[in-house]
Amino acid sequence: MLVAVTDHAGQRFRQRVRGTLDERTEIAARVAGAHAAGRVEPGSRGTVLVRDLQRRDLVYVCRPEGLELVVVTLWEEGDGAPVPKRFTDALRRDDHRVGDQPATPDE
């Protein structure tokens, strides 16, 4: 399975998970591994949710496009998130590029 990663998903990964020099490659590898392990469930509006193998609270929102999954965003579930949601939500209000991204369940 091919995995593509949007700029928005890369930014969310840096904000919520960790800074890295090549977040797209890391996200693609994590999503491909979790998908192969069956950690997939249907999401809303035709999306597919893929749960990270290393951090079970990390959920990637993907859109299937042919034989490819496009990671459009991600979020952390639970109250113990390393970066509280209120901080990244404040950034999101100022970022007009993410206005058409799917909402996370607790928004």
Short mmCIF file of the C-alpha atoms (twelve columns), coordinates in Angstrom:
data_MODEL
# 
_entry.id   MODEL 
# 
loop_
_atom_site.group_PDB 
_atom_site.id 
_atom_site.type_symbol 
_atom_site.label_atom_id 
_atom_site.label_alt_id 
_atom_site.label_comp_id 
_atom_site.label_asym_id 
_atom_site.label_seq_id 
_atom_site.Cartn_x 
_atom_site.Cartn_y 
_atom_site.Cartn_z 
_atom_site.pdbx_PDB_model_num 
ATOM 1   C CA . MET A 1   0.000   0.000  0.000  1 
ATOM 2   C CA . LEU A 2   1.302   3.425  -0.936 1 
ATOM 3   C CA . VAL A 3   0.900   6.174  1.647  1 
ATOM 4   C CA . ALA A 4   0.994   9.906  0.897  1 
ATOM 5   C CA . VAL A 5   1.099   12.593 3.606  1 
ATOM 6   C CA . THR A 6   -0.342  16.118 3.368  1 
ATOM 7   C CA . ASP A 7   1.442   19.192 4.711  1 
ATOM 8   C CA . HIS A 8   -1.255  19.524 7.367  1 
ATOM 9   C CA . ALA A 9   -0.684  15.977 8.649  1 
ATOM 10  C CA . GLY A 10  3.066   16.663 8.819  1 
ATOM 11  C CA . GLN A 11  2.470   19.823 10.855 1 
ATOM 12  C CA . ARG A 12  0.137   18.035 13.259 1 
ATOM 13  C CA . PHE A 13  2.715   15.276 13.714 1 
ATOM 14  C CA . ARG A 14  5.405   17.840 14.598 1 
ATOM 15  C CA . GLN A 15  3.012   19.607 17.003 1 
ATOM 16  C CA . ARG A 16  1.583   16.566 18.733 1 
ATOM 17  C CA . VAL A 17  4.116   13.765 18.462 1 
ATOM 18  C CA . ARG A 18  7.616   15.088 17.978 1 
ATOM 19  C CA . GLY A 19  9.794   17.216 15.812 1 
ATOM 20  C CA . THR A 20  11.633  15.307 13.127 1 
ATOM 21  C CA . LEU A 21  13.559  16.166 9.998  1 
ATOM 22  C CA . ASP A 22  11.400  13.956 7.794  1 
ATOM 23  C CA . GLU A 23  7.948   13.623 9.319  1 
ATOM 24  C CA . ARG A 24  6.346   12.527 6.039  1 
ATOM 25  C CA . THR A 25  8.530   9.427  5.821  1 
ATOM 26  C CA . GLU A 26  7.925   8.592  9.481  1 
ATOM 27  C CA . ILE A 27  4.152   9.035  9.151  1 
ATOM 28  C CA . ALA A 28  4.049   6.967  5.958  1 
ATOM 29  C CA . ALA A 29  6.006   4.141  7.610  1 
ATOM 30  C CA . ARG A 30  3.811   4.189  10.731 1 
ATOM 31  C CA . VAL A 31  0.576   4.225  8.730  1 
ATOM 32  C CA . ALA A 32  1.751   1.453  6.378  1 
ATOM 33  C CA . GLY A 33  2.784   -0.739 9.331  1 
ATOM 34  C CA . ALA A 34  -0.441  -0.143 11.244 1 
ATOM 35  C CA . HIS A 35  -2.516  -0.746 8.116  1 
ATOM 36  C CA . ALA A 36  -0.698  -4.035 7.437  1 
ATOM 37  C CA . ALA A 37  -1.362  -5.059 11.060 1 
ATOM 38  C CA . GLY A 38  -5.100  -4.443 10.617 1 
ATOM 39  C CA . ARG A 39  -5.339  -1.373 12.869 1 
ATOM 40  C CA . VAL A 40  -7.885  0.181  10.486 1 
ATOM 41  C CA . GLU A 41  -11.504 1.214  10.970 1 
ATOM 42  C CA . PRO A 42  -13.994 3.234  8.912  1 
ATOM 43  C CA . GLY A 43  -14.239 6.936  9.708  1 
ATOM 44  C CA . SER A 44  -16.771 9.589  8.768  1 
ATOM 45  C CA . ARG A 45  -17.267 11.042 5.282  1 
ATOM 46  C CA . GLY A 46  -15.415 8.227  3.515  1 
ATOM 47  C CA . THR A 47  -12.265 8.424  5.626  1 
ATOM 48  C CA . VAL A 48  -10.293 5.550  7.098  1 
ATOM 49  C CA . LEU A 49  -8.872  5.739  10.632 1 
ATOM 50  C CA . VAL A 50  -5.512  4.073  11.194 1 
ATOM 51  C CA . ARG A 51  -4.285  3.599  14.768 1 
ATOM 52  C CA . ASP A 52  -0.548  3.850  15.407 1 
ATOM 53  C CA . LEU A 53  1.195   0.662  16.576 1 
ATOM 54  C CA . GLN A 54  3.659   2.434  18.900 1 
ATOM 55  C CA . ARG A 55  1.232   4.944  20.422 1 
ATOM 56  C CA . ARG A 56  -2.263  3.534  20.557 1 
ATOM 57  C CA . ASP A 57  -3.728  6.970  21.353 1 
ATOM 58  C CA . LEU A 58  -2.509  8.338  17.993 1 
ATOM 59  C CA . VAL A 59  -5.058  8.151  15.153 1 
ATOM 60  C CA . TYR A 60  -4.320  9.013  11.513 1 
ATOM 61  C CA . VAL A 61  -7.237  10.166 9.333  1 
ATOM 62  C CA . CYS A 62  -6.747  8.932  5.761  1 
ATOM 63  C CA . ARG A 63  -8.609  9.219  2.491  1 
ATOM 64  C CA . PRO A 64  -8.360  6.209  0.179  1 
ATOM 65  C CA . GLU A 65  -7.513  7.149  -3.409 1 
ATOM 66  C CA . GLY A 66  -7.185  4.093  -5.607 1 
ATOM 67  C CA . LEU A 67  -4.362  1.942  -4.227 1 
ATOM 68  C CA . GLU A 68  -3.066  4.801  -2.081 1 
ATOM 69  C CA . LEU A 69  -3.952  6.168  1.353  1 
ATOM 70  C CA . VAL A 70  -3.582  9.924  1.793  1 
ATOM 71  C CA . VAL A 71  -3.011  10.948 5.424  1 
ATOM 72  C CA . VAL A 72  -4.883  14.235 5.833  1 
ATOM 73  C CA . THR A 73  -4.616  14.796 9.587  1 
ATOM 74  C CA . LEU A 74  -4.093  13.065 12.909 1 
ATOM 75  C CA . TRP A 75  -5.098  13.416 16.535 1 
ATOM 76  C CA . GLU A 76  -4.432  11.945 19.952 1 
ATOM 77  C CA . GLU A 77  -7.203  10.392 21.986 1 
ATOM 78  C CA . GLY A 78  -7.495  10.699 25.742 1 
ATOM 79  C CA . ASP A 79  -6.725  13.334 28.337 1 
ATOM 80  C CA . GLY A 80  -3.023  12.562 28.713 1 
ATOM 81  C CA . ALA A 81  -1.883  13.962 25.364 1 
ATOM 82  C CA . PRO A 82  1.661   15.430 25.485 1 
ATOM 83  C CA . VAL A 83  0.424   18.561 23.663 1 
ATOM 84  C CA . PRO A 84  -2.986  19.591 25.011 1 
ATOM 85  C CA . LYS A 85  -5.569  19.959 22.271 1 
ATOM 86  C CA . ARG A 86  -6.315  23.574 23.182 1 
ATOM 87  C CA . PHE A 87  -2.843  24.614 21.939 1 
ATOM 88  C CA . THR A 88  -3.094  23.025 18.509 1 
ATOM 89  C CA . ASP A 89  -6.724  24.150 18.179 1 
ATOM 90  C CA . ALA A 90  -5.583  27.741 18.768 1 
ATOM 91  C CA . LEU A 91  -3.071  27.327 15.933 1 
ATOM 92  C CA . ARG A 92  -5.751  25.839 13.705 1 
ATOM 93  C CA . ARG A 93  -8.031  28.902 14.023 1 
ATOM 94  C CA . ASP A 94  -5.234  31.051 12.582 1 
ATOM 95  C CA . ASP A 95  -4.285  28.655 9.778  1 
ATOM 96  C CA . HIS A 96  -6.618  29.179 6.831  1 
ATOM 97  C CA . ARG A 97  -5.033  26.282 4.914  1 
ATOM 98  C CA . VAL A 98  -6.699  23.701 7.200  1 
ATOM 99  C CA . GLY A 99  -10.236 25.008 6.892  1 
ATOM 100 C CA . ASP A 100 -11.262 22.119 4.646  1 
ATOM 101 C CA . GLN A 101 -9.673  19.368 6.752  1 
ATOM 102 C CA . PRO A 102 -11.937 16.827 8.481  1 
ATOM 103 C CA . ALA A 103 -12.744 17.638 12.072 1 
ATOM 104 C CA . THR A 104 -11.490 15.455 14.875 1 
ATOM 105 C CA . PRO A 105 -14.153 13.696 16.976 1 
ATOM 106 C CA . ASP A 106 -13.911 16.096 19.906 1 
ATOM 107 C CA . GLU A 107 -14.167 19.306 17.903 1 
# 
